């Protein structure tokens, strides 16, 4: 039996692993959202910390930004940046409703999933838009796939914070 894996098939395996991890985090957020009511999502994850609604909007904005960062086309909701990326929770800025944010989250991830599933493995190893061509030549690990790895970790971090909302009174 030949244990060698070609570079192309190895790339496919890496991409499949990262896409599976990203999808797992999305699924976990979806499952948690299905168990939380509006009162719980409106509560702080801990005293003085972000609310669940803010974290949901933040995650939606970060995922929406993947379209630009990975050079995959137009964003669906760039208006979320001012509220959820550029401003802290409780800034006084008007937030979309919980139902709107849930829909944005679902729509953004559906479009990303469809786009990701149509990408070839080699496309994942291309540079993202936040790195210059010169820097990418020196640091080829600063690629699209690496961005998705960091975004999966980011989702897991905020998912852990949101899990505390389950303990809030309903």
C-alpha positions in Angstrom: 0.0 0.0 0.0 1.3 3.4 -0.9 1.3 5.8 2.0 2.4 8.9 0.0 -0.2 11.6 -0.6 0.4 13.9 -3.5 0.5 17.7 -2.9 -2.8 18.2 -4.6 -4.6 15.6 -2.6 -3.0 16.8 0.6 -4.2 20.3 -0.1 -7.7 18.9 -0.6 -7.5 17.1 2.7 -6.4 20.3 4.5 -9.2 22.3 2.9 -11.8 19.7 3.8 -10.6 19.6 7.4 -10.8 23.4 7.8 -14.1 23.7 6.1 -15.5 21.0 8.4 -14.2 22.8 11.4 -15.8 26.1 10.2 -19.1 24.4 9.5 -19.0 22.7 12.9 -18.7 26.1 14.6 -21.6 27.5 12.6 -23.7 24.5 13.5 -22.9 24.9 17.2 -23.9 28.6 17.1 -27.1 27.6 15.3 -27.9 25.0 17.9 -27.3 27.4 20.7 -29.4 30.1 19.1 -32.2 27.6 18.8 -32.2 27.0 22.6 -32.1 30.7 23.6 -35.1 33.0 23.9 -35.0 36.7 23.2 -34.6 37.6 26.9 -31.6 35.3 27.2 -30.0 36.8 24.0 -30.6 40.3 25.3 -28.7 39.5 28.6 -25.0 40.0 29.3 -22.9 36.8 29.0 -21.4 37.9 32.4 -21.8 41.1 34.5 -20.4 44.0 32.5 -19.7 41.8 29.4 -21.3 41.7 25.9 -24.9 40.8 25.4 -25.8 37.8 23.3 -27.5 39.9 20.7 -24.3 42.0 20.3 -22.2 38.8 19.9 -24.6 37.4 17.3 -24.3 40.7 15.4 -20.6 40.7 15.8 -20.3 37.1 14.5 -22.6 37.9 11.5 -20.5 41.0 10.7 -17.2 39.1 10.9 -18.5 36.3 8.7 -20.0 38.8 6.2 -16.5 40.5 6.0 -15.1 37.2 4.7 -16.6 38.0 1.3 -14.2 41.1 1.1 -11.3 39.6 2.9 -11.2 36.5 0.8 -12.1 38.5 -2.4 -15.3 36.5 -3.0 -17.7 39.2 -4.0 -20.0 41.7 -2.4 -21.0 41.6 1.2 -24.6 41.1 2.2 -24.7 43.4 5.3 -21.7 45.9 5.5 -24.0 48.1 7.6 -23.3 45.8 10.5 -19.7 46.9 10.8 -20.5 50.3 12.4 -22.6 48.7 15.2 -20.8 45.3 15.8 -17.2 45.8 14.7 -16.4 49.5 15.1 -18.4 50.1 18.3 -18.6 48.3 21.6 -21.8 46.8 23.0 -24.1 49.3 24.7 -22.7 52.1 22.5 -26.2 53.4 22.0 -26.3 52.6 18.3 -29.5 51.1 17.1 -29.2 47.4 16.6 -31.3 45.2 14.2 -33.8 43.0 16.0 -32.8 39.6 17.2 -35.0 38.0 14.4 -33.2 40.2 11.8 -29.8 39.2 13.1 -30.7 35.6 13.1 -31.8 35.9 9.4 -28.6 37.8 8.5 -26.5 35.1 10.2 -28.3 32.4 8.3 -28.2 34.1 5.0 -24.5 35.1 5.3 -23.5 31.6 6.2 -25.6 30.0 3.5 -24.0 32.2 0.8 -20.5 31.6 2.3 -21.0 27.8 2.4 -22.2 27.8 -1.2 -19.2 29.9 -2.3 -16.7 27.8 -0.3 -18.1 24.5 -1.6 -17.5 25.8 -5.2 -13.9 26.8 -4.6 -11.0 24.6 -5.7 -8.4 23.7 -3.1 -5.7 25.8 -4.8 -7.9 28.9 -4.4 -7.7 28.5 -0.6 -3.9 28.9 -0.7 -4.1 32.2 -2.5 -3.5 35.5 -0.6 -6.3 37.3 1.1 -6.9 41.0 0.6 -5.3 42.2 3.9 -1.9 41.0 2.8 0.2 42.7 0.1 1.6 40.7 -2.8 5.1 41.4 -1.5 4.4 40.2 2.0 2.5 37.1 0.7 5.6 36.1 -1.2 7.6 36.1 2.1 4.7 34.6 4.1 2.6 32.3 2.0 0.8 31.0 5.1 -1.1 34.3 5.1 -3.6 32.8 2.8 -7.4 32.4 2.6 -7.4 29.1 4.4 -5.5 30.5 7.3 -8.2 33.3 7.6 -10.9 30.6 7.8 -8.9 28.8 10.5 -8.7 32.0 12.6 -12.4 32.8 12.0 -13.4 29.3 13.2 -11.4 29.8 16.4 -13.0 33.3 16.8 -16.5 31.7 16.5 -15.6 29.1 19.1 -14.4 31.8 21.5 -17.7 33.8 21.3 -19.7 30.6 21.3 -18.1 29.8 24.7 -19.2 33.2 25.9 -22.7 32.8 24.6 -23.1 29.4 26.3 -23.4 31.3 29.6 -26.7 32.8 28.4 -28.3 29.4 28.9 -28.0 29.9 32.6 -30.0 33.2 32.5 -33.6 33.0 33.7 -36.1 32.5 30.9 
